[in-house]
Amino acid sequence: MSHKHGLGGMDMPPDFPYRGILEKGRPSHDAFDPFLIRHPPMPVSRRAKIFAPFDALRGFSERVANKETQYVPRMELSEEKKEALDRRLSLLQRLIRQARAEKRPGPAVCVQYYVPCEDEENDAFGRLGTYRSIEGTVTKLDTVLSRTVRIGGQTIPLREISDIEILRKEM
C-alpha cells in the first residue's frame, strides 16, 4: 500500500524511513508555548536572506564574467593624437609641479586606457583587451623612468593611455 503525502504527489514507498514524521504533519503551537516564545516565526523578509546566493565555487563568478567581457584590439593612435596626448602630458606635469609648490592637490583628470586580457584561459589572452576610464586626482606622473601616471590608488602605464582630459586644474 502506498500513500500520497506532500512529496510532490509521488507515491511514498512502504519502507520510507521518515514516514512517521511526515504523517505527523506540521507542528502547531499555541500562543504561550515555550517553544514558540523562544523561537518566534521569522518574518518572510528575513527568511529570504537564508536563501541569498553565495559563491560556493570561489572565483567561478569572476571567471564567467571574464568570458562575457568583450575584448577588442588595441587601437593604433594617429600621429596627431600622439602629439595631442604628449601636449596634455606636458601640461599635466606643469600643473602637478605648480600644485606641489602651492601645497594643494593635483589636477583632476579623466583617463581612457587599454587593459590587456590577463585571463590565460581566454582566447583573447595576449592578443586583445578592454578600454577603461578612470576619473580622479593625479598624485604622480613619471614621464622618464617608470613612464606611469598615478590616479588615486591606481598606476597606469603611459603607453596604455589613449586619451586624457583635464577636468579641473586644481581640486
CORZI-V508174 format. One record per residue. N is the residue number from 1. RES is the residue in three letters. PSI is psi as a letter, one per 20 degrees, with the letter a starting at -180 (999 if undefined). Layout:
BEGIN
<<N:RES:PSI> <N:RES:PSI>>
END
This chain:
BEGIN
<<1:MET:p> <2:SER:q> <3:HIS:q> <4:LYS:o> <5:HIS:o> <6:GLY:k> <7:LEU:l> <8:GLY:k> <9:GLY:j> <10:MET:q> <11:ASP:p> <12:MET:p> <13:PRO:q> <14:PRO:h> <15:ASP:k> <16:PHE:p> <17:PRO:h> <18:TYR:k> <19:ARG:g> <20:GLY:g> <21:ILE:g> <22:LEU:h> <23:GLU:h> <24:LYS:h> <25:GLY:a> <26:ARG:p> <27:PRO:q> <28:SER:q> <29:HIS:q> <30:ASP:r> <31:ALA:h> <32:PHE:j> <33:ASP:p> <34:PRO:h> <35:PHE:g> <36:LEU:h> <37:ILE:g> <38:ARG:h> <39:HIS:m> <40:PRO:q> <41:PRO:p> <42:MET:p> <43:PRO:q> <44:VAL:h> <45:SER:h> <46:ARG:h> <47:ARG:h> <48:ALA:h> <49:LYS:h> <50:ILE:h> <51:PHE:j> <52:ALA:q> <53:PRO:q> <54:PHE:r> <55:ASP:n> <56:ALA:h> <57:LEU:n> <58:ARG:p> <59:GLY:i> <60:PHE:g> <61:SER:h> <62:GLU:h> <63:ARG:g> <64:VAL:g> <65:ALA:h> <66:ASN:h> <67:LYS:h> <68:GLU:i> <69:THR:p> <70:GLN:o> <71:TYR:q> <72:VAL:q> <73:PRO:q> <74:ARG:p> <75:MET:q> <76:GLU:p> <77:LEU:p> <78:SER:r> <79:GLU:h> <80:GLU:g> <81:LYS:g> <82:LYS:g> <83:GLU:g> <84:ALA:g> <85:LEU:g> <86:ASP:g> <87:ARG:g> <88:ARG:h> <89:LEU:h> <90:SER:g> <91:LEU:g> <92:LEU:g> <93:GLN:g> <94:ARG:g> <95:LEU:h> <96:ILE:g> <97:ARG:g> <98:GLN:g> <99:ALA:g> <100:ARG:g> <101:ALA:h> <102:GLU:j> <103:LYS:l> <104:ARG:r> <105:PRO:q> <106:GLY:r> <107:PRO:q> <108:ALA:p> <109:VAL:r> <110:CYS:p> <111:VAL:p> <112:GLN:p> <113:TYR:r> <114:TYR:p> <115:VAL:o> <116:PRO:q> <117:CYS:p> <118:GLU:i> <119:ASP:o> <120:GLU:h> <121:GLU:i> <122:ASN:q> <123:ASP:h> <124:ALA:i> <125:PHE:p> <126:GLY:i> <127:ARG:h> <128:LEU:r> <129:GLY:a> <130:THR:q> <131:TYR:p> <132:ARG:r> <133:SER:q> <134:ILE:q> <135:GLU:p> <136:GLY:a> <137:THR:p> <138:VAL:p> <139:THR:h> <140:LYS:q> <141:LEU:o> <142:ASP:o> <143:THR:j> <144:VAL:f> <145:LEU:f> <146:SER:i> <147:ARG:l> <148:THR:r> <149:VAL:p> <150:ARG:p> <151:ILE:o> <152:GLY:c> <153:GLY:j> <154:GLN:p> <155:THR:p> <156:ILE:p> <157:PRO:p> <158:LEU:h> <159:ARG:i> <160:GLU:i> <161:ILE:p> <162:SER:i> <163:ASP:q> <164:ILE:p> <165:GLU:p> <166:ILE:o> <167:LEU:g> <168:ARG:q> <169:LYS:i> <170:GLU:q> <171:MET:999>>
END
